[in-house]
Amino acid sequence: MCYRFFTLPLLLLLSTVCHAHFQTLLPSSDSVADADDKTLTFLLAFTHPMAQGPLMSMEMPRQFGVFLDGKKHDLLAQLTAQQSPNGQQFFHARFTLTQPRDHLFYLEPAPYWEPDEGQLIIHYTKVIVDAFEGVSAWDQLVGFPVEIEPLVRPYGLWTGNLFRGIVKHHAQAVPFAEIEVEYFNDDGVKIPASPFLTQVIKADAQGVFSYAMPKAGWWGFAALIEAEHPQKNPQGELVPVELGGLIWVRTRDMIR
């Protein structure tokens, strides 16, 4: 999979627009059926996926792993730090699938200080990969403070399918939660105006939301909640903390 972070004309056009931060956790595939193609590669980057930049520098994550059969398996040792041309750090990882079942990959990044917003940002992120058609537990939860529980199997999706989920905070549904949605725009979709960068939807009274994905590719859903307690920024000041529960899903076109 090819990832692009910088599309100069687009960034110049949108240079005055404040667009959404998204933590990516993108595997090379969401569904693996061929044993000869069993090694996944991952992109872990903190960026603006629809605008394809700029990239924000990541520190070493607090957690990165895979959730299997109700147990966490630490994969931090599989991370390889990379740098963008501007010196911003992001990570790649590799993982070889061996078991026919759903693999829930999860990430807790280190808090990111955003001085323009006066807050720290922590985006708890996950993606589910189907390995060898061993459908098992695609709706399992990691147990993050903020998390989206999928109500639709989050792989094997066609373009135009409706994705639905429940926003949960400490395992409880969040009524009328706000969810931001962005497409990972690595194929250069033209942005007609700034409202098209980030789609914004609200959950219903039961914390349930839905969104029909209009294009093939990776889509990120970010449920955003302010933390109950502030934390210290790099200057030692207590500041608000934005907690995000993110899930990435992929859609594909029907081709004859």
SVG drawing of the C-alpha trace seen along z (x, -y; Angstrom):
<svg xmlns="http://www.w3.org/2000/svg" viewBox="-32 -31 46 52">
<polyline fill="none" stroke="black" stroke-width="0.4" points="0.0,0.0 1.3,-3.4 0.8,-6.3 1.2,-10.0 1.4,-12.7 1.9,-15.9 -0.1,-17.2 1.3,-20.7 -1.5,-22.4 -4.1,-21.0 -2.2,-22.1 -1.7,-25.6 -5.4,-25.8 -6.4,-24.7 -3.6,-26.4 -6.0,-28.6 -8.4,-25.8 -8.4,-24.0 -9.1,-20.4 -9.4,-17.3 -6.6,-15.4 -6.8,-11.6 -4.6,-8.8 -4.1,-6.3 -3.6,-2.6 -3.8,-1.3 -2.9,2.3 -2.0,3.3 -5.3,5.2 -8.5,5.6 -9.0,9.2 -6.4,11.9 -7.4,15.1 -4.2,16.2 -1.5,17.8 1.1,16.6 0.1,13.0 0.0,13.4 2.3,10.6 0.6,7.3 2.3,3.9 0.9,1.0 1.1,-2.7 0.8,-4.6 0.7,-8.3 -0.9,-11.3 -2.2,-13.5 -5.1,-15.0 -6.1,-12.1 -8.4,-13.9 -6.0,-16.7 -3.0,-14.2 -1.1,-16.4 0.5,-18.0 2.0,-15.2 2.3,-15.7 5.2,-14.0 4.4,-10.9 6.3,-9.8 6.6,-6.1 3.1,-4.8 2.0,-3.6 0.3,-0.5 0.4,1.3 -0.8,4.8 -3.3,7.4 -6.3,8.6 -7.0,12.3 -9.3,14.6 -9.9,12.0 -6.1,11.4 -3.8,8.6 -0.5,9.4 2.1,6.6 3.6,5.6 5.5,2.5 8.8,4.3 7.5,4.6 7.4,0.8 9.9,-0.9 10.3,-4.7 10.3,-6.7 10.7,-10.4 8.9,-12.6 10.9,-15.0 10.1,-17.7 11.4,-15.6 8.0,-14.5 8.1,-11.0 5.7,-8.2 5.8,-4.4 5.6,-1.3 5.0,2.2 4.8,5.7 2.8,8.7 2.5,12.2 -0.9,13.8 -0.9,17.5 -4.4,18.1 -7.7,18.1 -9.7,15.6 -10.4,11.9 -7.4,9.9 -8.1,6.6 -5.1,4.4 -5.1,1.5 -3.0,-1.6 -2.8,-4.0 -0.5,-6.8 1.4,-9.1 -0.6,-12.3 0.0,-14.9 0.2,-18.6 -1.7,-20.9 -0.9,-24.4 -3.2,-26.0 -6.2,-24.3 -4.7,-24.5 -5.3,-20.8 -3.7,-17.3 -5.0,-14.8 -5.2,-11.0 -6.8,-8.9 -7.4,-5.3 -7.4,-3.6 -8.2,-0.1 -8.7,1.8 -10.0,5.3 -8.4,7.7 -10.1,10.9 -7.4,13.7 -8.1,16.6 -11.9,16.2 -11.9,17.2 -14.7,14.9 -14.9,14.9 -15.2,11.8 -15.3,8.7 -17.3,6.7 -15.0,7.4 -13.8,4.4 -10.3,3.6 -11.5,1.8 -10.3,-1.7 -11.7,-4.6 -13.5,-5.8 -14.3,-3.2 -16.6,-2.5 -18.3,0.8 -19.1,1.8 -22.6,2.9 -21.6,3.8 -18.8,6.2 -15.9,3.8 -14.4,5.6 -15.7,7.0 -17.6,3.8 -18.6,2.5 -18.6,-1.1 -21.9,-2.7 -22.4,-0.3 -23.7,-1.8 -21.3,-1.6 -23.0,-1.7 -21.5,-1.7 -22.1,-2.6 -19.9,-5.2 -18.9,-4.0 -17.2,-5.8 -16.0,-3.5 -18.2,-0.8 -21.4,-2.9 -23.1,-4.3 -22.7,-8.0 -26.0,-9.7 -25.6,-12.3 -21.9,-11.8 -20.1,-13.7 -18.3,-11.6 -15.9,-13.0 -15.4,-11.0 -12.6,-11.3 -11.5,-9.5 -7.8,-8.6 -7.4,-10.6 -4.3,-8.9 -5.8,-9.1 -6.2,-12.8 -9.9,-13.4 -10.6,-17.1 -11.8,-19.1 -14.4,-21.7 -14.6,-23.5 -13.5,-23.1 -16.7,-21.4 -15.9,-18.5 -12.7,-17.7 -14.4,-16.3 -17.9,-14.9 -19.5,-15.5 -22.4,-13.4 -24.1,-12.9 -25.1,-9.7 -28.7,-9.1 -29.9,-8.9 -28.5,-5.3 -25.1,-6.4 -25.7,-4.8 -24.5,-6.4 -24.4,-5.5 -22.6,-6.7 -22.7,-5.5 -19.2,-5.5 -19.4,-6.9 -16.0,-5.9 -13.6,-2.9 -10.8,-3.2 -10.1,-3.6 -12.5,-5.6 -11.8,-6.7 -14.5,-7.3 -13.5,-9.3 -15.8,-9.7 -14.5,-12.6 -15.0,-13.2 -13.4,-15.6 -11.6,-13.7 -12.9,-14.1 -9.5,-15.2 -6.9,-17.6 -3.3,-16.6 -0.1,-18.5 1.2,-19.8 5.0,-20.0 5.2,-23.3 3.7,-21.7 0.3,-23.4 -2.9,-21.6 -4.9,-21.6 -8.0,-19.8 -7.6,-16.4 -9.5,-15.3 -10.1,-11.6 -10.9,-10.0 -12.2,-6.5 -11.2,-5.7 -12.0,-2.8 -10.8,-2.4 -12.7,-0.5 -12.1,0.2 -14.6,0.2 -14.1,1.7 -15.9,1.1 -17.9,3.9 -15.9,4.8 -17.2,7.2"/>
</svg>
